[in-house]
């Protein structure tokens, strides 16, 4: 039981990295401040959703 928990705990940063990479693949660079905040909000929302999935497993 403990080994499974350690594996899940070790895989969480990898999953968050995959989410961030998928976000980075579709984001368009912009110098506008409002676009910067919007893309940061999108990334944090994706990571929050991933966190909810991790907590429910």
C-alpha positions in Angstrom: 0.0 0.0 0.0 2.8 2.4 0.9 4.7 1.7 -2.3 1.6 2.7 -4.4 1.3 6.0 -2.5 5.0 6.7 -3.1 4.6 6.1 -6.8 1.5 8.3 -7.1 3.2 11.0 -5.1 6.3 10.8 -7.4 4.1 11.0 -10.5 2.2 14.1 -9.6 4.9 16.6 -10.7 5.3 14.7 -14.0 1.6 15.0 -14.6 1.6 18.7 -13.8 4.5 19.1 -16.2 2.6 17.4 -19.0 -0.4 19.7 -18.3 2.0 22.7 -18.5 3.6 21.4 -21.7 0.2 21.0 -23.4 -0.7 24.5 -22.3 2.6 25.8 -23.7 2.0 24.1 -27.0 -1.1 26.1 -27.7 -0.3 29.5 -26.1 0.4 32.5 -28.3 3.1 34.9 -27.1 1.9 38.5 -26.5 3.3 41.6 -25.0 -0.1 42.8 -23.8 -0.6 42.7 -20.0 -4.2 41.6 -20.2 -3.2 38.6 -22.5 -0.4 37.7 -20.0 -2.9 37.6 -17.1 -5.4 35.6 -19.2 -2.8 33.0 -20.2 -1.6 32.8 -16.6 -5.2 32.3 -15.4 -5.7 29.6 -18.0 -2.6 27.7 -16.8 -3.5 27.9 -13.2 -7.1 26.7 -14.0 -5.7 23.7 -15.8 -3.3 22.9 -12.9 -6.2 23.3 -10.4 -8.2 20.8 -12.4 -5.3 18.4 -12.5 -5.0 18.8 -8.7 -8.6 18.0 -8.2 -8.2 14.8 -10.3 -5.1 13.8 -8.3 -6.9 14.4 -5.0 -9.9 12.3 -6.0 -7.8 9.3 -7.0 
